[in-house]
Amino acid sequence: MTDDYNFEGLPLASLRPGTTVLVAGPSHAGTRHLAFRMLSGPPTEGAILVSTNQRAGRIADDWARSGFELDKERAAILDCVGDDDQNVPAQVLPVSGPSDLTGIGMRYSDVYRTFRQSGVERVRTGLFSVSTLLSFGDLKTVSRFVHTLVGRIDAVDGIGVFCIDPGMHDEQTVSTITQFCSARIDVRETESGQELRARGIPDQPREWMNFDVETE
């Protein structure tokens, strides 16, 4: 039996392998940093991040600030923007653009296969963000891609963390994407700081809870 995934330093219950979580909220509310921290597992785990709207170098910097120690053996960024920075401490696999969903899928398969061959068996997958994909493609096409990626994550007992900004879409669009995921975490910013509220996570309270944006 595969162990559940844990999220050190966050007020979140552990999740069973195969789970994909939709993290919904504006980026300034700490949504991205929450997702980075959910992707930051122990050295025995790998992580693949699909970056649809930021250069790999910027993603790597933000990810490192979450407390994750990037290295090319277990961290990969699928870069849909284009980045010629040779000093990124992760594997960077270029994709022609956020509209190239087939290319993203192929790159994902390639890097996952490389991880498995090097002995990394548990992989956390991030998608930053679904909102960008929706700005380049229609809901039906993007939904099909999300559904396929969720299926891949489930098949290999991984975990997925997908970001979306509800303020950029109508309620029906967000609901459609949500239904393909196992759980959802809403994020908001208040006078007292960032807060999250989870749905669909077993043993997880449903009230709003504070969380730290960055580690010490």
N, C-alpha and C positions, 0 to 999 in steps of 0.2 A: 504494500500500500504506500502511495506517494504522500509525503508530508504536505500539509497545507502551506500556503505562502503567508509570511508574516511581514508586518510593516513597522519596523522599529521606530519609536519616537512619534508615532501617529495614533490618534484615538480611533483606530480601526480594528475590528476583529479580523482574525485570519481568514483566508479564503481557500476554498478547495481548488486543486489543480483543474484547469480547463475553464476557469471563470474569466469573463471579460467585463470590465467596469467602464461605464460611460461617465466621465467627469465633466460636469456641466457648469459653466460659469465664465465670467469675463476674465481675461488674462491678468488684469491689474488686481484682481481679488486674490491672487495667489494660486489660481487654478493650475497653471503650468508647473509651478514649484511643487505643489501637492503631487501632481502626476510624476514628476521627476523622482520624488522621494518614494513613491510607490514602485517605481522601476528599479530602485537602488537596492538590490539584494546582496547577499553574502558572496564572497569570492568564488564559491562553487557554482554560482549561477551566471548565465549570460543575459544580455539585454540587447534588443534590437529596437531602434527608434526610427520611425518614418517621419522625416521633417519636410513638411509641405510648404512652409512659409518662412523659414529662417535658414541661414547658412550653417553648415556643419560646425564651423568654428564657434559660432555664437551658441549653438545648442550644447556643444561640449563644455563651454565655460559655465553655462547655467546649470548643466547637469552636475558638474563637479562641485558647484556651490551647494548642491543638495546633500553633499556628503558622500557621493559615489566616487570611488576611485576608478577612473576609466583606464582601460588598457586594451590593446588590439586583440588580445586573446579571447576576450569575453564581451566586448562592447562594439556595436556597429551602428552606424547612422546611414540610412538610405536618404540621400540628399536630392530633393526635387528642385532645389533652388540654384545650385551651382556654387562650388567653393573650391578655390585652388590653394587653400591653406594646407601646406604639407605637414604642419605640426599638430594636427588634431590627434589626440591620444586615443583614437578608436579607428576601427575600419570604416572607411567612407566609401560607399558605393553610389555612384551618380545615377540618377534617373532623369530622363529628359524633361520632366515637368509634372506638376500635380494632376494633370489630366491623363497622364500615362499610367492608368491603373494596371494594365497588363505588365508594364515594365516594373512597377512597384512589386507586384506579385512574384515576378521572376527573380528579382533581386533578393526578395525576402527568402525565397526557397534556396537560393544559392548560399546566402550567409548562414542560414539555419543548418544547411548540410555541412558547411565548413565547421561550425561550432560542434556539431555532433561528432565529426571526424576527429576533432581535437579533444574530445572527452567532456565537453560541456553538454549536460543532458537536460537541465532545467533552464528555460528561457523566458524572460519577461519581455513583452512586446508593447511599445508605445506608438500611438498615432497622433501626431500634432500637426494639423488637426482635421477633424471631419469637416469643420466649417469651410476650410480652404478647398477641400475636395468638392464641396457643394457649390462653391463659387465658380468652379471650372466645369462641372458636370451636372446633369439632372439627377433628381432624387432617386429615380429608379436605378440608374447605373451605379450611383454611389452606394445605395442600399445593397445592391448585389455584391459589390466589392467588400463592404463591411461584413456582410453575412459570410462570404467566403473566408475572409481573414479570421473571423470569430471561429469558424469551423476548423481551420488549421490549428489555431491555438488550443482548442478543445482536444483535438486529435492527439496532440503531443504532450498533454498535461501541462501546458504553459499557463501563463496569465497575461491578460491584455488590459491596457489602460488607454482609452481613447478620449481625446478632448473635444469638446464642442462648446461654442459660445451661443447660448439660447437667444441672446439679444440680436443675433444676425439672421434668425430664421423665424418662421411662423410656428405656432404650437404643433401643428400636424407634422411638420418636417422633423422636429425634435422627437416627437412621440414615435415616429416611424423608425428613426435610428435607435431609439431607446429599446424598442421591442426586440432588436437583434442581440442585445447585450444581456448578461446575466444579472447585473446590478447597476445602480446609478448613484453617483455622489454629486449632490448639488453644493456649490461653493458660493459664498457671498462675503462681502467686506462690510464690517460694521465699525462703530466708533471704538469698540474694544479689540478690533483686529479681525483676522480671517476666521470664518466659521464654515463647517461642513455638516451635511446631513445625508445619511446613507439610506438607500432603499434596496431591498432584495438581498441584503447581507445577513446571513443567520447570526443570531446572538448580538446583533448590532443595534443599539438604541437609535430611535428615529428622530430624536430631538437635535437641535443645532448644537454643535460643540466647537470650541476654539481649537485651532491648531497653529503651530509655528510654521511660518513660510520657509525658513531656512534653518539648518542645523548650526550649532555653535562653530 
